[in-house]
Structure formats: C-alpha cells, structure tokens
Amino acid sequence: MDYQALADKIKIWAQELGFEKVGICDVDLTEHEAELQRWLDAGYHGEMDWMARHGMLRARPQELHPGTIRVISVRMNYLPPQAHFASNLDTPTHAYISRYALGRDYHKLVRKQLKKLGDKIRHEVGELNDRPFVDSAPILERPLAQKAGLGWTGKHSLILDQDAGSWFFLGELLVDIPLPVDQPSQNQCGQCRACITSCPTGAIVADGVVDARRCISYLTIEFSGIIPLEFRKAIGNRIYGCDDCQLVCPWNRSASLTSQSDFHRRDVFSHPDLVELFEWEEETFLQNTEGSAIRRIGHQQWLRNIAVAMGNAPYSERIVLALEKRLGETELLDVHIRWSLEQHQQKQQQAENRKHQRLIRIIQKGLPRDA
C-alpha cells in the first residue's frame, strides 16, 4: 500500500469532517515521562487524582491501546463570533464563561467526527485497529500534537499555531498502520512572557508548567471544595474557566473563528447577569446547560462560583438580597456567600466614608479661611 497517498487522503477527509489541521506522529513520548513525573511529584495536579492514578500510561499510547503505532492528531477551532471578551470582563455584574464552553460540549462532536475518520480509513485499508480520544483518556495530547506538527507548547502550556493561535480543541485517533509522520512544530514564543505576567493567580510557575491548584480554570471547574481565600478576589467575575493567558497572547490576534455553529454562544449566555444566573434552581440549570460542558460541575458548584463573582462585583442591594436568599442551603455555599456579603459590607462602608469625606470638603470650601 502507498502509505503516503493514504496519509494525504486522511488529511483531506479530516478537513472535510471539520478539522482545520491534521498531523501524524509516532508513539514515542519517553522524553516527556520525567517531566510528567516531576509535575505530579510537585502536586501541581491538585485534587485531579486521575492524573496520578494512571502514571506513565499517559506517555505510552501503545499501552493505552495495544497495537497502536501512529497517532493522527487533529484540531478543531472553537472561537465563536461575537466572543465579547472585553465587555464581559469589564462588566463585573456579568459572568465570564470561558469561550470554549459557550456552546455545545465539544467532546461528543469531535469524537463523532474522529470515529467517522476511522471508518473512512477502514473502508480504504480493509481492516483497522483504531480508537478515538478527545480529552477522555490518560494521554499526553499536547506533546502528541506538537510532534504531529499542529503547533508548539506555549509558556501557558497550551498548543499554539502561528496561523490559529490557541483557540482550538485537540483530538487523537490511534491507529495500527505505518503512516509517514510529519515534522514536529518548533517553539516560537521567544522572549514573550505575556501569559505568565498576566495570569491573575500566578498559576504559570515556569515555562509550560501550570500549577493547577492556583489556576482559575481548575478552581472553578475541577475543584469542588472551598475556594481558598487568597484566590477569591483574583477570580473576579470568572464563573467557569479563564481565558486570560490566551487573551494576551500575540499569536491569538488573528485567530480564525470556528466554522462549527455548535460552538456559538448560546442565547442564554448572551447577557449573563450574575443575579439572574444565581437565581437558577437546579432544574433550570440542567435545562439551560443541556449538552454543555458546564453541566458537569453541577448546580452547587455553579452557585459557589457565582457567589464568589458576586462578592467581587460593586456594592448592590440587589446582589446582597440574592445572596441572603440562598443562605442555609448548603455548608459549601454558605462559606462563599458569607464571604461575599462581607465584601459588600466593606464596600458599602467605604462608599459611606467617601460620601462623608466629600461632604466635609464641600463644607470646608464654604467656610472663611480663619474659621
């Protein structure tokens, strides 16, 4: 069989299925094993026990799916039109939701298209031992993507492409056919440190190394406990994920928008008022997040995140009343509500103090100099 011709066909098929870029690599990730072990030993995975549970299996695709000798790595853009980055982050009474989660959950769509790609290959070669992955198994997808030429690992640890930035999902199709491999991507970050210096919580502790325990995405999505005090104000109005390291990246200035309407912003998130979102009961939450990646954090964690964001908003009697209304529902939620109420009490006192000082200045301006 002409495997080069087959590889060319695979890339055409993948693009027809909605993938913007495709690359092929072998399964040797031994150079990443020591780095992975150091990251785990440092505890940077936080409470994501599944990261440590599978150990070095993440760096050995051939053990994850026996018979694998090649990985077909794909990317699918997700940046929606009218992303409203600035308007959301600059409006503290509105919730900021990471742009990848505004539409449909990407796992099902990308996996479905990867499965179709596998079917096309099987139809061509007659027999194929394959398995698709979309952030759903212990596999080092970013090193594989770089090895397959999809981009390089930026200092924020995400894959960057000179034409598309980092606004894309990754997926892998493990196969047992000896396809020719592509050239790995070379790092082009240079001396830029924008993502490191702009991280609200200082989660990027070294080039390409993220301490998840400090990361807002981890704290609002993966972590289900009490958010540490030291990070609550830095979270701002981010209730699900954080895009700051991507927003400041120069390579994202000309990133392409997604061609998938499934990833467009849902109408329910067009004007995400914090109080309105906080008033959702569980049934409303489940209904409005059906088919969304947001649903997996559950209603209580959703409320916890919004409670913190409400504490970071300007003083508002409307916010205070909404917070007080949910006191007593759960211990987890109460901890964050009480903190937010304390923030509003302080803001109210500060506003009254400023008003008092202004009145004093007005009075003093009207008095004789020797008074």
N, C-alpha and C positions, 0 to 999 in steps of 0.2 A: 504493500500500500504506500502511496505517496503521502507521507505524514505532513509534509509542508503544505501541500494542497489542502489537506484536511484541516490543518490549523487555520489556513486562510478562510476556508468555508465557515469554520466555527466562529471566527470573529465577525463575519458578515451576518451569520444567523443571530449572534448575540446582539448586534446592533439593531437588527430587525425586531428583536424582542424587547427593545427599550433600554439596553445598556449602552452608555455613552463611550465606554472604553473597555477593552478586554486584553488580558495578557496571560501568558503561560509560563510556569516555572516548575522546577523540580521540587522535591520534598525535603531537601536538606536544610534544616534550621538549627543545626548544632551550635553555630556561633551565637545564637540568641539564648541558649539554655542558661548560661552563667548569669547573664543579665536578668533573666526572668527570676532565677533563684534569689538573686540579691534583692530584687523588688519585693518578693514575697517575704524574705527574711526580715526586711525593714518594716513589715507590717503595712505597707502602702496600699494593700488591697482592702484595708478596713474590715468590715464585717461581711465582705463578699467571700464567705468560706469556700464557695465552689471554685474560686480562683486557685486556692491552695490545694484543694481536695484532689484535683486531677494532676497536680505536679507537672512533670516534664512531658506529659502526654500532649500538652498544648503545642509543643515544638516538634512533635512527631506525627504528622498526618498519616503516615503509613501504618502506625499503630492504631490510630483513631478509626481508620477504615482500611483494613488489611487488603493488600493488592494495589494500593494507590502508588503511582509513580510520577504523576503530574497533577498540578493544581491549575485549574482555569480560574483566574481571578477577574472579577467584573466590578464595575462601578455604575451606580445609577444616581443621577443628580436629583436633589430634593428641594433646592431653594425655591420657595413659592414666589409668584409675583405679588407685589404689594406686601413685602415682608414686614414693613412698618417697624424696623429696628428702633430708630431714634424715637419715634412717637411713643412706643411702649416703654422704653427705658426712661424716657424723660417725663412720663406721666405716672407719678408714684401711686396714684389711686387706681391704676390699671395693672393687671397682672402681666408679667412677661413669661411666655412659654417658649422654650427652645424651638427653633424653626422646624426642626425635623419632626416634631410631634404635633404640628398644627392640623395635619390631615390624617389620612389613614395609616394604620400601623404598617410599617414597611416590611416587616418580616414575611408576612403572607405573600405580598405581591412579588418581592424579589425571589423568594423561594419558588413560587409558582413558575416564574419565568426561567429560573435555573433548571427546574425539572423539565420544562419544555425544551431547553437547550440540550439536556441529556438525552431526551427522546429523539431529537434530530440527529445527534451523533450516533446513537444506537441504530437508527434506521440506516445510516450511512455505512457503519462498520459491521453490522450484523449482530454483534454481541458486545456488551459494555458493562463493566462493574463500576458504577458511579454513585456518588452521594452528594447532595447539595447542602450547603451550610450558609446560614445568614445570622451571624451573631447568636448562634443557638447551640454551640458545642465548644468544647475546650480546644480551640485552635488559634494560633497567632496570625490573625487575618492581616494585620498591618505589615508585618515583615514579609508575608507572602505577596501582598500587593506591591510592595516596593521591589521585591525580587522579580515580579512579573512585569515591572515597568509601568505600573499605574501611577506612581508618584513616589515621593520620598517622605520619610518620617520627619515632620516638623518638630520644633522645640516644644510645642504643646502636645506632642505625641500622636497627633492626627496625621493622616496621609495628605500630602499637598501635591497638586499638579499645577504646572505653570500655566495651563490654559483654563483650569476649572477651579483652582483654589482647593477648598476642603469641604464644600457643601455637597457631599455625596455619600451614599451608602455603599458598603462593600459586600460582596458575596463570593462564595467559592464553590466550585464543582470539582470534586476529587474524582479522578479517572485512572484507569489502568492501561492507558495506551501511550506509547513513547513519542509524544508530540515534541516538535522542536521548541526550545524555550526562548523567551525574549530577554533582552538586555535589561538588567536592573536599573532603576532610576538613581540618579546621583543627587545628593543633597544640595539644595540651592538656597538655603536660609541665610548663609553668610554670617555677618555680624549682627543681624537683626535680632532684637530681644523684645519686640513689642508685646508678644503674647505673655512673656514672663513678667514683665513690669506691669502689665495691665490686669493680671489675674486679681480679682477682688480679695481673695483669701490667701494668696501666695501659695497656691497648690502646686505650681510647677517648680519643683525643688532642684532640678538640674535639666540640662538639655534633653528633651524627650522623656523626662521622668516626672510623673504626676503622683503626688501623694493623695490618693482618693479621699482620705479622711478629712482633707481640707477643701476638697472640690465641691462647688455648689451643685453640680450635676449629681454627684454621689449623695450629698446630704439631702437633696430634695427628691431623689428617685430611689436609690439603692438602700439608703439608710432609713430605718423605720422608727428609730428611737427619739430621744430628746435631743434636739439640735443644740450643740454646745453654745454657750453664751457668746464666746469670742467670735462666732461666725454670723450671728443673727443680724446684726446691722449691715454687715457686708453683703448679705443676701439681697438686700433691697427689696424690689418687687418681683424677684425671680421666683416663681412658684413651681416651675417644672423645668429643670435643666438650666444651663447657662451657655451663652454663645460668645462671651467676651473675648476669649482668645482667638476666635475666628473673625470677629468683627474688626479687630485691629490689624489683622494680617494683611500685608500689602498684596499678597497673591490672590486675595479674595475680592479685590477691587473690580475685577472684570469677570467674576464668576458667572457661569451660564445659569439661567433659570431652568427649572425642571420642565420636562415635556409631559410629565405624568399628572393629570388632573387630580388623581387620588391624593397627591401630596399638597394640594392647595389648602389654604386656610379655611377651616370650617366657619360657617356663618356665626355659630355660637361663640366663637372667639374673636369676632370682628371688633367688638368693643368690650373687652374683658374687665368690667368693673369689679373691683375686689369684693365689695359688699355683696353684689349680686351673685358672684361665684361662691362666696362663703355661705350664702343662704340656700344653696342647693342641698336638698336632702339626698340620701343615698340613691333612691330610685331615680331622681333627676340626674345625678352624677353618672350613674350607669347608663342611662338613656343617652345623654349628651356625649359620652365618651365611648359609645359602642364602636368597635372596630378601630379604636385609637390606642396608641401606645400608653397614653395617660392612664387608662383604666387599670393597669396592673398595679399601680401604687395603692389603690383602694381609697375609699371615701375619707377615712380618718386621717390618712397621711396627706390627702388633698387639703383637708381643712387645716391641718397643722401647718402646712406650708403657707397657706393664705393668711393664717393668723399672724405669722411672722411678718409677712409682707404688709399687713395692715398696721402692725406696730411701727413699721418704717415709713408709713405714709404721714402727711401733715395732720395735725390735730383736726378731728372731725367728730362732732357729736353723733353723726350717723354711723361712723365706724365704731365708736365706743358702745353704742346701743346694740349693734350687731354682735360685737364680741361678748358683751354681757349676756346676751340672749342664749349663747351656747355654753356658758359656764355650767359645769356639773355634768356634762355628757360623758366625758372620759377623763381619766387622770392625765393621759398623754396630752390631750388637747388643752386641758386646764393650765398645765405648765406654760404653754406658749401663749394662751390667752392672757394670763395674769401678767406675763412679761410685756405683752403688747399694751395692756391697759396702763401699766406703769410708764411706758414710753409716752403715752398720750397725756397722762397726768403731768409729767415733766414738761411736755410741750405746751400744755395749757398754762402751767405756771410761768414758763418762760415768756409766753405771749403776754400774760398779765403784767409781768415785770417790765417788759419793753413798753407796754402801753403806759404804765406808771411813770417810767423814765421820760417818755415823750411829754406827758402832762407837766412834769416838773420843769422840763426845758422851756415849754411854752409859757409857763407861769413866770419863770425866771427872766425870760426875754421881755416881759411886760413890766417888770419891776425897775425902779430907779437904780442907778449904779451903786449908790451908797446904802441901799436897803439891806 
